[in-house]
Amino acid sequence: MAEEQERRPAGELEASVLAALWAAETPLTPGEVQRALADGLARTTVTTILTRLYGKGTVTRDRAGRGYAYRPAQDAHGLTARRMHAELDKDEDRGTVLARFVSELSSEDEQMLRALLDGDGGGDSGTEGGTGSGDPGGTSR
């Protein structure tokens, strides 16, 4: 039973490490991440998590003495978008995946997506004027 309490859900440690990196104003070494987490993780565990995140392209790293200092490759919103792309890339039938995704959106999310695709904004995306993806529905002419 004690083992169950010590086990964390998949991805929880990575999420905690990323949260510590996002909260920092500068790149952090594994020791600094360990202190920021303050949950008793060994430095070697933190180093392993950072190395895996680096391998996935989720963080970048720069030499800091004999080791590395890490920073997030993008903000939380960018990471979510990247994960969505990765999931989409796993299926050969992108049209069906996208159709199912859109069919399950709330009306607010659907309106926001339509506004983004039409180049009308609709969110804090920093893509004013559209994304350059054109008019997928061919309705703006």
ABEGO torsion letter per residue (X at the ends): XAAAAABBBBGAAAAAAAAAAAABABBBBAAAAAAAAGAGBBAAAAAAAAAAAAAAGABBBBBBEABBBBBBABBAAAAAAAAAAAAAAABABAAAAAAAAAAABBAAAAAAAAAAAAGAEGBBAGABGEAGAEBAAGAAX
